[in-house]
Amino acid sequence: MKMIKTPPNDTLTPGDQPLLRVFSLSILSAALAACGGGIGGANQGPDPVVQDIPIAYVKRPLVRNDDGALVSQDARTPIEFRPGAVLYIRSQASPSATARDISSQAFQGPEFLNDEGQLLYDVKDVDVSSDGSKIIFAMRAPEIEDADEDEQPTWNIWEYDVAAGVLERVIASDNVAEAGDDMAPHYLPDGRIVFTSTRQRQSQAILLDEGKPQFEALNEDRRNPAMVLHVIDPDTDGIKQITFNQSSDLDPVVTQDGKIVFTRWDNMGGNNSMNLYRVNPDGTGFEYLYGRHSHDTGSSNGAVQFLKPVALEDGRIMVSLRPYVSSRYGGALVAIDVANFTEHDQPTYENRDVLTNGQTALTPNDVSTDDEVQTLAGTFNSAYPMWDGTGRLLVSWSQCRLLDTDNDIVPCTNERLESADYQPAPPLYGLWIYNAVDGTQLPVIVPTEDTYYTDAVVLQSRTRADFIPDGDGPESDLGKAGYGVVHIRSVYDIDGTDTTPAGIGAMADPVQTSADNRPARFLRVVKAVSMPDRDIANVPGTAFGASAGQLMREILGYVPIEPDGSVKFAVPANVAFAVSIVDKAGKRASPRHQNWLQVRPGETLECIGCHTANSELPHGRPGAQAPSINTGAATTGQPFPNTDPALFTNMGETMAETFARINGLRYLNPDIVFDDEWTDANITAKAESFSYAYADLATTAPISTACATPKDAKCRVVINYATHIHPLWGKVRQVLDDDGTTVLADHTCNSCHGLTDAMAAVQVPAAQLDLSDGPSTDQADHLKSYRELLFNDAEQEIIEGVLVDRQIPVLDGDGNPVFETDGNGDLILDDDGNPIPVMTTVAVNRSMTPQGSVASTRFFAPFQTGGSHEGWLDPVELKLISEWLDIGAQYYNNPFDVPQD
């Protein structure tokens, strides 16, 4: 891509009339609106407060639909294209400075013009190098007329050298640049660039390893491609993906310590919020930072998201506080003390008795974050620190304005805001230097109707952030094999509380607590399944089955939890995964982990323990949470109490660390396998070994071919109902006499749970549960057995040799029959003159639920000890059913197994 040099002549943008008076917000709104939307005062002299600092900003038109209404912005769709924006630069943060267009030069030629001759590209996400010499931003070329969607331009990253006046695209190759939508670039201290992108470099490589085609995976709402963080070296064009969310990771910013703070859309399961996270430039050190329990901090305690993080001079993180969808394009600005808080009212553990509020308003407290409510304080679109030691901000701000009954714009007053005679007027965003201390602001660019100014930055030199070099994990043997490591000190540590009955020491001692009495036996690791768009594979809602809450899931495998609750194991790198605690039977014994974790090749992820969903205590962030309850070994060179002396400890080690140091790191196993490797047999007998191995299934095993090779990071367990669960109901389970021929009993599931008996006579399925073959009459995409197990049904009976739904009279609140009536409320009589009772079916509750195996008691109870079906299903079959229910009871867990029309 050739470099483009901007012309030397400056052009003044329309409406840029100078005004240098400092206003307080309490009077500014009325002063502006009284001038009919513009600002006078052009004859005033220069104000000494104005700094001689260059600025850059985006000027863009308001976008309206065919009805003339403003088109809302949705934070969940940053890929949206809104043509007409232009990037300008000024030599001073002053209304008197001229503005120079530095972006339009990238699109020269008739092919970039629409039918009206307009140059309609889009530009946003402006950032500046630490020395102020370069501007970086995202820009998308104008749409190509009559081209298909996949042939339209993508968002690219562009860089402008201020001194040389040179504009160039960061990725020179057209093919590479158009391989994904790239936006929100930010400079790293060494000159590399972190940005968010749909290209999903490493994730698409993993798809190939799984035998799937490469594609841009969708967000978990399945509407738009997910955007995740990447780092590019402009010198080599080398691009690496560093985060692995299933929904989008947005707006990275590099803080002074060299780490990357960004907004993550947590949209797994029941979650749906945008929170702050942090990661190192190489993708290691990924951690939750702030926000999960602070979304009620909007005006009137309304729900807000933490958007567009910006590093402030004092180390705090400024965010735009607004809802997902905004038609006013703004909200409030707050500064978050992320160093000392994990929630607005939750300090880090060391500050628990000292600090009380981690979130400080930078804008007036009466700024509304409710898109439907306006206040006299107006609203803020974006902000950037001046970096001049004053703490001031360069803000995009709109006053409060209303439309009267004549459709004229008038200033807001409290009376007008409370009157139904006035409607919100379009926002009017200009640029201002804002002082949060005294609430005053100085105009830089006067707003103009149907236009707004945003993404403003200052080209001020500042201290470069610390440099964090990439680790050497990828070069380790573990990293080369595609693995990282997870170490949890104890799963019994819940928010810093020991949840074991007699203490973790007693739980870890095989004499005091036998293996069978330990509730946490294995850790199940579940991987997200990337979802394609309709052009790649059609995945209807029925493919997910009874619930799409978990979308589709794969199981990476199991690993034993050591007696003290610790676990240390190798896990495939560069994938989004979650963990669950399971009991001896393979049932999930903990709530679903509803946040995606990740490790980079060769990285070790250290976790203290576990966390309850509603707890606001710090978790998942080293240094912020309470110390571990598991202090580890008290001595060096000695075994843990009553354990094998060969497993000698180092001071402070968990049992998992000791085992890994002596016997090697544990790897995930698709099978559940237990051997008592801790008990000292000279003191007490070892627990009995057991395993639930897929090889023992008589039906099709749900494992990929990679699972045949030990320690293969590509091993996956993929369970589809029709292939792996339904065949269990037809597996022959006859009990034969000693002669091997005479059938003493037939425990084949669908022999009793079917529509006919052994003599082909019609029968009511046992327990009103039909597990026979054939499609459901309720949903043809599902087998009837799936619907019978996971959906409520109607009780049936045989009448005159025909199986029909049982009907019973409807009773009122007093227990009296309800009779049919006509439109006038009069009784309808039968041929004999008797009233006709209203009849209804008898409900049969489902025996399984997508909530998991523990919640599916109606199904599992007969198979328990002493139950009517004890021993009728093998332990490995019960484990297969349990794990399938635990991950969501999906009909399919591979989108490419779904039949295509």
ABEGO torsion letter per residue (X at the ends): XBBBBBBABBBBBBGBBBBABBBBAAAAAAAAAAAGGBBBGAABBBBAABBBBBBBBBBBBBBBBAAGBBBBBBAABAABBBBGBBBBBBABBBAABBBBBAAAAABBEAAABBAAGBBBBBBBGBBBBAAGABBBBBBBBBBBBGBBAAABBBBBBBBBBAAAGBBBBABABAAAAAABBBBGBBBBAAGBBBBBBAAGAAAAAAAAAAGBBBBBBBBAAGABBBBBBBBBBAAAGBBBBABBBABBBBGBBBBAAGBBBBBBBBABEABBBBBBBBBBAAGBGBBBABGAAAAAABBGGBBBBBBGBBBBAAGBBBBBBBBABBAAGBBBBBBBBAAABABAABBBAAAAAABABABBBABBAABBABAABBBAAEBBABBBBAGAGAGBBBBBBBBBBBBBAAGBBBBBBAAAAABAABBBBBBBBBBBBBBAAAGBBBBABBBBBGBBBBGBBBBBBBBBBBBBBBBAAAABAAAAAGBBBBBBABAABBGGBBABAAEAAAAABAAABBAAABABABBBBBBBBBBBBAAABBBBAAAAEABAAAEBBBBAEBBBBBAAGBBBBBBBBGBBBBBBBBBAAGBBABBBBABBBBBBBGBBBBBABBBBAABABBBGBBGABBBBABAEBABBGBBBBGBBAABBBBBGBBAAAAAAAAAEBBBBBABBBBBBAABBAAABBBBBBBBBBAAABABBBABBAAAABBGBAABBBBBBAAAAAAAAAABBBBBBBAAGABBABBABAAAABBABBAAGBBBBBBGGBBABBEBBAABAABBAAAAAAABBBBBBBBBGGBBBBBBBBBBBAAGBBBBBBBAAGBBBBBAAGBBBBBBBBBBBBBABBAAEAAABAAAAAAABBGBAABGABBAAAAAAAAAAAAAGGBABABAAABBBX
